[in-house]
Amino acid sequence: MEQLIYTLLAYINNSLDKDINYSVARSLLENIHKIEGFSLETAAEACNVAPSTINRFCKRIGFRNFSNLRNSVVFSNKSGAAYEKADSILSAARFKEQLEENVDMINHIPNEQIKRVVKLINESRRIVILSFEKYQIQTLELQKKLLLAGKFCECDTNLFKQMDALDVLTEEDMIITISIQGHLLTEGFPFIEKIKMTNGKKLLITFSSPHQHKELFDEVLQCGKIENSAVSSNTLLRLFDVLVYWFHHHSYES
């Protein structure tokens, strides 16, 4: 459900006109907890528009139709995406302690591995960043930083569009996957099957053990401890700063 919330909020926040589509997005957000049980007709009634308008709006934000949008909520609630735990509320001292532990792990990532990752980023023709729910804010920051460093990357707020993008990648391309607790990579979850079939170099950014995923990914950056997931958002920003610093200063060595 959070994935759809981010998509709808992004649409509203970037909408220049408060037109009928803005109104539909707002109404869907106001009824977000009911969408899983809505029919197309019920959704249209809640948004005070025709069913055809609902389907057109769904296509506008990356879904095939309202049924596809509704199924994405069911899919998210039942899949690994729902298991990426929400941040806990920590005391200031515990927050600082956990963040320092994670930053220390980042500082101890071997320089040789950072160089390999920077080389992959620098040499890839096309880069797709896959992230979910709350980490998309940090992902946009990585996208911006790499763009300013001269490397354009793609990232999308729509889960299905992210997965569809993998179909056309080649060996010259790269996928950067962010899954802090690694639940998105659980066997049987469609996402991992998609990753297995996708061409291109593959980088995983996670807090889980790199040994669990080394057969699937070319590089695994473990940048924190699972028990410190409450400070994962801040940890990612620090890791991205490190990667972009190396990209600025060492990509010419690739």
C-alpha positions in Angstrom: 0.0 0.0 0.0 2.8 2.4 0.8 4.1 2.0 -2.7 0.8 3.3 -4.1 0.7 6.1 -1.6 4.1 7.4 -2.7 3.0 7.2 -6.4 -0.2 9.2 -5.7 1.6 11.7 -3.5 4.3 12.2 -6.2 1.5 12.9 -8.7 -0.2 15.4 -6.5 3.0 17.1 -5.4 4.1 17.5 -9.0 0.8 18.4 -10.6 0.7 21.9 -12.0 -3.1 22.0 -12.3 -5.7 20.9 -9.9 -7.6 19.2 -12.7 -9.8 16.0 -12.8 -6.7 13.8 -12.4 -5.5 15.7 -9.4 -9.0 15.2 -7.9 -8.9 11.5 -8.6 -5.5 11.1 -7.0 -6.6 13.1 -3.9 -9.8 11.0 -3.6 -7.9 7.7 -4.0 -5.5 8.8 -1.2 -8.5 9.7 1.0 -9.8 6.2 0.4 -6.5 4.4 0.5 -7.5 1.9 3.1 -10.6 0.9 1.2 -9.0 0.4 -2.3 -8.3 -3.3 -1.8 -12.0 -3.9 -1.6 -13.1 -1.5 -4.3 -14.6 -2.4 -7.6 -14.0 -0.1 -10.6 -17.5 1.2 -10.1 -17.0 1.8 -6.4 -13.8 3.6 -7.0 -15.5 5.8 -9.6 -18.3 6.6 -7.2 -15.8 7.5 -4.4 -13.9 9.8 -6.9 -17.2 11.2 -8.4 -16.1 10.4 -11.9 -16.9 7.9 -14.6 -15.2 4.4 -14.5 -13.4 5.2 -17.8 -11.8 8.3 -16.1 -10.5 6.0 -13.3 -8.9 3.7 -15.8 -7.4 6.5 -17.8 -5.9 8.0 -14.6 -4.5 4.6 -13.7 -2.7 4.4 -17.0 -1.4 7.9 -16.5 0.4 6.8 -13.3 1.8 3.6 -14.7 -0.9 0.9 -14.2 -2.8 -0.9 -16.9 -6.2 -0.2 -15.3 -7.8 0.1 -11.9 -7.8 -3.7 -11.4 -4.0 -3.6 -11.9 -3.7 -0.7 -9.4 -5.9 -2.5 -6.8 -3.9 -5.7 -7.3 -0.7 -3.8 -6.6 -2.0 -3.1 -3.1 -2.8 -6.7 -2.5 0.6 -7.7 -4.0 2.4 -5.2 -1.7 0.6 -6.4 1.4 1.3 -10.0 0.8 4.9 -9.7 -0.6 8.3 -9.0 0.8 7.7 -5.3 0.2 5.3 -5.3 3.2 8.1 -6.8 5.3 10.4 -3.9 5.0 9.8 -2.7 8.6 8.9 0.8 9.5 11.4 2.9 11.4 11.3 2.5 15.2 11.3 5.5 17.4 14.6 5.7 19.2 16.0 7.9 21.9 18.6 10.4 20.7 21.4 8.4 22.3 20.3 5.1 20.7 19.8 6.8 17.4 23.3 8.2 17.5 24.8 4.8 18.6 23.1 2.8 15.8 24.0 5.4 13.1 27.6 5.4 14.2 27.7 1.6 14.1 26.4 1.7 10.5 28.7 4.5 9.4 31.6 2.5 10.8 30.6 -0.5 8.6 30.5 1.8 5.6 34.0 3.1 6.5 35.3 -0.5 6.6 33.9 -1.4 3.1 37.2 -2.3 1.3 38.4 0.4 -1.1 38.8 -2.2 -3.8 35.1 -3.0 -3.6 34.1 0.6 -3.8 36.3 1.0 -6.8 34.7 -2.0 -8.5 31.2 -0.6 -7.9 32.3 2.9 -9.2 33.8 1.2 -12.3 30.5 -0.6 -12.9 28.5 2.6 -12.6 30.9 4.5 -14.8 31.0 1.9 -17.6 27.3 1.0 -17.7 25.3 2.2 -20.6 22.0 2.3 -18.7 21.4 2.2 -15.0 18.1 1.3 -13.3 17.8 1.9 -9.5 15.2 -0.4 -7.8 13.9 0.7 -4.4 10.6 0.5 -2.6 8.4 2.6 -0.4 10.3 4.8 2.1 13.7 4.4 0.5 12.6 6.1 -2.8 13.3 9.5 -1.2 16.9 8.5 -0.7 17.0 6.9 -4.1 16.1 10.2 -5.7 19.0 11.8 -3.8 21.3 9.2 -5.3 19.9 9.8 -8.8 20.4 13.5 -8.4 24.0 13.2 -7.1 25.0 10.8 -9.9 23.4 13.1 -12.5 25.4 16.0 -11.2 28.5 13.8 -11.4 27.7 13.1 -15.1 25.8 9.8 -14.9 22.1 9.6 -15.6 20.2 6.8 -13.8 16.6 5.8 -14.0 14.3 5.2 -11.0 10.5 5.0 -10.9 8.0 5.2 -8.1 5.8 2.6 -9.7 6.6 -1.0 -8.7 5.4 -2.6 -11.9 7.2 0.0 -14.1 10.4 -0.8 -12.2 10.0 -4.5 -12.9 9.0 -3.9 -16.5 12.2 -1.9 -17.0 14.2 -5.0 -16.4 12.9 -6.7 -19.5 14.9 -4.7 -21.9 18.3 -4.4 -20.2 21.4 -5.8 -21.8 24.8 -6.9 -20.6 26.0 -3.3 -21.0 23.5 -2.1 -18.4 23.3 -2.2 -14.6 20.7 -2.7 -11.8 21.1 -1.1 -8.4 18.7 -2.8 -5.9 18.1 -1.4 -2.5 16.6 -4.0 0.0 17.7 -3.2 3.5 16.5 -6.3 5.2 16.7 -8.5 2.1 13.0 -9.7 2.3 12.5 -8.5 -1.3 14.9 -11.2 -2.4 13.0 -14.1 -0.7 12.6 -17.2 -2.9 9.2 -17.4 -4.4 8.7 -13.6 -4.5 8.3 -12.6 -8.2 10.9 -9.8 -7.9 13.8 -12.2 -7.3 12.7 -14.3 -10.3 12.8 -11.2 -12.4 16.3 -10.3 -11.2 17.5 -13.8 -12.0 16.3 -13.5 -15.6 17.6 -9.9 -16.1 20.7 -9.1 -18.1 23.3 -6.6 -16.9 25.5 -6.1 -13.9 23.8 -6.3 -10.5 24.5 -4.4 -7.3 22.7 -4.9 -4.0 22.7 -2.4 -1.2 21.5 -4.1 2.0 21.9 -4.6 5.7 21.6 -8.4 5.4 24.5 -10.8 5.1 26.2 -10.5 1.6 26.8 -14.2 1.6 23.0 -14.8 1.2 22.9 -13.0 -2.2 26.4 -13.4 -3.7 25.2 -15.9 -6.3 22.6 -13.4 -7.6 24.5 -10.1 -7.5 27.9 -9.1 -8.9 28.5 -6.9 -5.9 26.8 -6.7 -2.5 27.4 -3.6 -0.3 26.4 -4.3 3.3 26.2 -0.9 4.8 24.6 -1.5 8.2 23.4 -4.0 10.8 19.9 -5.6 10.5 19.2 -4.6 14.1 20.0 -1.0 13.2 17.3 -0.8 10.5 15.6 2.1 12.3 18.4 4.4 11.0 18.5 2.9 7.5 17.4 6.1 5.7 20.2 8.1 7.2 22.7 5.3 6.6 21.8 5.2 2.9 22.4 8.9 2.5 25.9 8.4 4.0 26.7 5.5 1.7 25.5 7.5 -1.3 27.8 10.3 -0.3 30.7 7.9 -0.2 29.9 6.3 -3.6 29.5 9.7 -5.3 32.7 11.0 -3.7 34.6 8.0 -5.2 32.8 8.5 -8.5 33.9 12.1 -8.7 37.5 11.4 -7.7 38.2 7.9 -9.0 36.0 7.2 -12.0 38.8 8.4 -14.3 40.8 5.4 -13.1 38.3 2.9 -14.5 
